[in-house]
Amino acid sequence: MPLMKQLENKTYILIGTGNMAKYLLANANAALTCMGIYSRSPEKAAILSQTHGITHILTLSEINTITVDYIFLAVSDTAIPTLLDSIDSSALCVSFSGMIDEQHLAKETGKSMATLWPIYSITNKLNSKTNLPFVINKEDVKNKSAMSALVRYYTTTVIELSYEQRKAAHLAAVMLNNFVNHLYALTQELCATQGIDPLIFNPLVQQTADQYASLQAALLQTGPAKRGDQESIEKHLAILQNTHLESIYTLLTDSIKKSS
């Protein structure tokens, strides 16, 4: 039986207009219907409402008059507690945060609260056909059934983690994505200063990613720090002298030495 026929028709209100909000609007199964969008930036909400043909909700109080199954909180972690205080609805409020303690917030605010966290960097360039992995809270017994159903509107890859595991997974994701991407950016800057085409390293980037996927990263570590080649390290540092990258190179080199 096709996935579409297995899903009940459900409704939600969307709060937020950033990349996560845009992803949620563009990628849900057709059985999940957005009944309106609200944002503290009404101009942005108006654009999304027109693009997707949905109601533009102008005030938070209006949300309380609309009956839906879910309220999606596609906003920053710091904005969520204030929003919950302003919402008076029996709908299940869903965050998309890797770090927020939704069960603690639910007890504090008296709201029904759960989290659906994508292990992916949500950008405006994301391919809408990408089947992202989503995490739900395995400790959330109260909302387990609802969240197990909701996640299927977006993905077939569902991961159950405790809140403590999700926080650790968020840290790992930051290191793998944000930190590594920053090194990509610094490397591209270095190449620019030396007149080197950064695209010549594409095969190397793919090789490094493959080592992670094979769970062999530690065993396959190479380079001057791994083999104790201090002469090469000194030559590298000479190139980086008095630059921001010098301290980063030294820190990572020392870490590799300690791990070897």
C-alpha positions as CSV (number, residue, x, y, z in Angstrom):
1,M,0.0,0.0,0.0
2,P,1.4,3.4,-0.9
3,L,2.7,5.5,2.0
4,M,0.1,8.3,1.2
5,K,-2.8,6.0,2.0
6,Q,-1.3,4.9,5.3
7,L,-1.3,8.4,6.7
8,E,-4.3,10.1,8.3
9,N,-5.2,13.6,7.3
10,K,-3.7,15.9,10.0
11,T,-3.4,19.7,10.4
12,Y,-0.9,22.1,11.8
13,I,-0.1,25.8,12.3
14,L,3.4,26.9,11.5
15,I,5.2,29.5,13.6
16,G,8.4,30.8,11.9
17,T,9.6,31.7,8.5
18,G,13.3,30.5,8.4
19,N,14.8,27.6,6.6
20,M,13.2,25.0,8.9
21,A,9.8,26.6,8.3
22,K,10.3,26.6,4.5
23,Y,11.4,23.0,4.6
24,L,8.3,21.9,6.6
25,L,6.0,23.7,4.1
26,A,7.7,22.3,1.0
27,N,8.3,18.7,2.0
28,A,5.4,17.3,4.0
29,N,3.2,14.5,2.7
30,A,0.0,15.9,1.2
31,A,-2.0,14.4,4.0
32,L,-0.5,17.0,6.4
33,T,-2.2,20.4,5.9
34,C,-0.9,23.8,7.1
35,M,-3.9,25.8,8.4
36,G,-1.9,29.0,8.8
37,I,1.5,30.7,9.4
38,Y,2.5,33.2,12.0
39,S,5.7,35.1,12.5
40,R,6.9,38.1,14.4
41,S,8.1,39.2,11.0
42,P,4.7,39.6,9.2
43,E,6.3,40.6,5.9
44,K,8.1,37.2,5.7
45,A,5.0,35.3,6.8
46,A,3.0,37.1,4.1
47,I,5.4,35.9,1.4
48,L,5.2,32.3,2.5
49,S,1.4,32.4,2.9
50,Q,1.1,33.7,-0.7
51,T,3.7,31.2,-2.0
52,H,1.9,28.2,-0.5
53,G,-1.6,29.4,-0.5
54,I,-2.1,29.3,3.3
55,T,-3.7,31.7,5.8
56,H,-1.5,34.5,7.2
57,I,-2.1,34.5,11.0
58,L,-1.5,38.1,12.2
59,T,-1.6,37.6,16.0
60,L,-0.7,34.9,18.5
61,S,-4.1,35.1,20.0
62,E,-5.7,34.1,16.7
63,I,-3.8,30.8,16.9
64,N,-5.9,29.8,19.9
65,T,-9.1,30.0,17.9
66,I,-7.9,27.5,15.2
67,T,-8.3,23.8,15.9
68,V,-5.4,21.8,14.6
69,D,-3.4,18.6,15.6
70,Y,0.0,20.3,15.8
71,I,1.6,23.6,16.3
72,F,5.0,23.7,14.7
73,L,7.6,25.9,16.5
74,A,10.1,26.4,13.8
75,V,11.9,29.2,15.7
76,S,15.0,29.6,17.8
77,D,15.3,27.8,21.1
78,T,15.2,31.0,23.0
79,A,11.9,32.0,21.5
80,I,10.1,28.8,22.4
81,P,9.3,29.4,26.1
82,T,7.7,32.8,25.4
83,L,5.6,31.3,22.6
84,L,4.4,28.5,24.8
85,D,3.3,31.1,27.4
86,S,1.3,32.9,24.7
87,I,-0.4,29.8,23.3
88,D,-3.6,28.4,24.7
89,S,-4.3,25.4,22.6
90,S,-4.7,21.6,23.1
91,A,-2.6,21.0,20.0
92,L,0.7,19.2,20.4
93,C,3.4,21.8,20.2
94,V,6.4,20.5,18.2
95,S,9.9,21.9,18.3
96,F,12.7,21.1,15.8
97,S,15.6,21.6,18.2
98,G,18.5,19.3,19.0
99,M,19.0,20.9,22.4
100,I,15.8,22.0,24.0
101,D,14.4,19.9,26.9
102,E,10.8,19.7,25.7
103,Q,9.6,17.5,28.6
104,H,10.8,20.0,31.1
105,L,9.2,22.8,29.2
106,A,5.9,20.9,29.1
107,K,5.9,20.6,32.9
108,E,6.8,24.3,33.3
109,T,4.1,25.6,30.9
110,G,1.4,22.9,31.1
111,K,1.5,22.5,27.4
112,S,1.7,19.4,25.3
113,M,5.2,19.4,23.9
114,A,7.4,17.2,21.8
115,T,10.4,17.4,19.5
116,L,11.2,16.3,15.9
117,W,14.9,17.0,15.2
118,P,16.5,16.6,11.7
119,I,20.1,15.4,11.7
120,Y,20.8,17.7,8.8
121,S,21.8,21.2,8.1
122,I,18.6,22.8,6.8
123,T,19.5,25.5,4.2
124,N,17.6,27.2,1.5
125,K,19.6,25.1,-1.0
126,L,18.3,21.8,0.4
127,N,17.0,19.4,-2.2
128,S,13.3,18.8,-1.4
129,K,13.7,15.1,-2.4
130,T,16.3,14.4,0.3
131,N,15.0,11.8,2.8
132,L,16.4,13.3,6.0
133,P,16.9,11.4,9.2
134,F,14.7,12.7,12.0
135,V,15.0,12.1,15.7
136,I,12.1,11.6,18.1
137,N,12.4,11.3,21.9
138,K,12.2,7.6,23.0
139,E,11.5,8.7,26.6
140,D,8.4,10.7,25.7
141,V,5.8,8.0,26.4
142,K,2.9,10.4,26.4
143,N,3.5,11.6,22.8
144,K,5.3,8.6,21.4
145,S,2.4,7.5,19.2
146,A,1.7,11.0,17.9
147,M,5.3,11.7,17.1
148,S,5.8,8.3,15.5
149,A,2.9,9.1,13.2
150,L,4.0,12.7,12.5
151,V,7.6,11.9,11.5
152,R,6.3,9.6,8.7
153,Y,4.8,12.7,6.9
154,Y,8.4,13.8,6.3
155,T,10.7,10.8,6.2
156,T,11.2,7.0,6.3
157,T,14.4,7.4,8.4
158,V,13.4,7.6,12.1
159,I,15.8,7.5,15.0
160,E,14.8,7.2,18.6
161,L,17.1,8.9,21.2
162,S,16.8,10.0,24.8
163,Y,17.1,13.7,25.5
164,E,20.7,13.2,26.8
165,Q,21.6,11.3,23.7
166,R,20.0,13.9,21.4
167,K,22.1,16.7,23.1
168,A,25.2,14.6,22.5
169,A,24.1,13.9,18.9
170,H,23.7,17.7,18.4
171,L,27.2,18.3,19.7
172,A,28.5,15.6,17.3
173,A,26.5,17.2,14.4
174,V,28.1,20.6,15.2
175,M,31.6,19.1,15.1
176,L,30.9,17.2,11.9
177,N,29.1,19.8,10.0
178,N,29.7,23.3,11.4
179,F,33.4,22.8,12.5
180,V,34.3,20.8,9.4
181,N,32.6,23.3,7.1
182,H,34.5,26.1,8.8
183,L,37.8,24.2,8.0
184,Y,36.5,24.0,4.4
185,A,36.1,27.7,4.3
186,L,39.5,28.4,5.9
187,T,41.1,26.0,3.4
188,Q,39.5,27.8,0.5
189,E,40.8,31.1,1.8
190,L,44.3,29.6,2.1
191,C,44.1,28.3,-1.5
192,A,43.0,31.7,-2.7
193,T,46.1,33.3,-1.1
194,Q,48.3,30.8,-2.8
195,G,46.7,30.8,-6.2
196,I,45.5,27.2,-5.9
197,D,42.2,25.9,-7.3
198,P,40.4,24.5,-4.2
199,L,38.4,22.1,-6.3
200,I,41.5,19.9,-6.8
201,F,40.8,18.6,-3.3
202,N,37.3,17.2,-4.1
203,P,38.5,13.6,-4.3
204,L,40.3,14.0,-0.9
205,V,37.2,15.5,0.7
206,Q,35.1,12.5,-0.6
207,Q,37.8,10.1,0.7
208,T,37.7,11.6,4.2
209,A,33.8,11.4,4.2
210,D,34.0,7.7,3.2
211,Q,36.4,7.0,6.2
212,Y,33.7,8.4,8.5
213,A,31.0,6.3,6.9
214,S,33.1,3.2,7.3
215,L,33.6,3.9,11.0
216,Q,37.4,3.7,10.3
217,A,38.3,7.4,10.9
218,A,40.7,6.7,13.8
219,L,42.4,3.8,12.1
220,L,42.8,5.6,8.8
221,Q,44.3,8.9,10.3
222,T,47.3,10.0,8.3
223,G,49.4,13.1,8.0
224,P,52.5,14.6,9.6
225,A,51.1,14.7,13.1
226,K,50.2,11.1,13.0
227,R,53.6,10.0,11.8
228,G,55.6,12.4,14.0
229,D,56.9,14.4,11.1
230,Q,57.8,17.6,13.0
231,E,59.8,19.0,10.0
232,S,56.7,19.1,7.8
233,I,54.7,20.6,10.7
234,E,57.2,23.4,11.1
235,K,57.1,24.2,7.4
236,H,53.3,24.3,7.6
237,L,53.4,26.7,10.6
238,A,55.8,28.9,8.8
239,I,53.2,29.4,6.0
240,L,50.5,30.1,8.6
241,Q,52.6,32.4,10.8
242,N,50.6,35.2,12.5
243,T,47.3,34.1,11.0
244,H,44.1,32.9,12.6
245,L,44.7,29.4,11.0
246,E,48.0,29.0,12.8
247,S,46.4,28.4,16.2
248,I,43.8,26.1,14.8
249,Y,46.4,24.1,13.0
250,T,48.5,23.8,16.2
251,L,45.4,22.7,18.3
252,L,44.4,20.0,15.9
253,T,47.9,18.8,15.4
254,D,48.4,18.4,19.1
255,S,45.1,16.6,19.4
256,I,46.1,14.1,16.7
257,K,49.5,13.5,18.4
258,K,47.7,12.8,21.7
259,S,45.4,10.3,19.9
260,S,48.1,8.5,18.1
